[in-house]
Amino acid sequence: MGDIEFWANLGMLLVAGYFATDIWRLAGVFAAAKVDENGEIFRWVRAVSTALVAALVARIIFFPIGALADVEPLVRFSAVIVGTGIFLKFGRSIAYGIIAGEIILLVGHFYLTGL
């Protein structure tokens, strides 16, 4: 494959990828302008998306895969509890909650494995 053919294919891929995703974003912008934030549909979508995120977090905690599977369940649960507590204590600061949970995960895992 020559250089011109490579760059032509790459350009077509980028243009196709852009239109495949951004057309839906643009449609979402126009549709969102007509949606009432306090309406029944919007509240339902918010509830479903919150439930999906909660389910994914629970799945990661209870049935981890990869490197997290090597961490003891007590350490994982402790990290969630401490991270949530710090999140609530410091004015619902996501950054503080994540940092606290990560510290508990790292310290707990290294302490229990002896590293």
Secondary structure, DSSP 8 states (H G I E B T S, - for coil): --HHHHHHHHHHHHHHHHHHHHHHHHHHHHHHTTS-TTSHHHHHHHHHHHHHHHHHHHHHHHS--GGGGGS-HHHHHHHHHHHHHHHHHTTS-HHHHHHHHHHHHHHHHHHHHT-
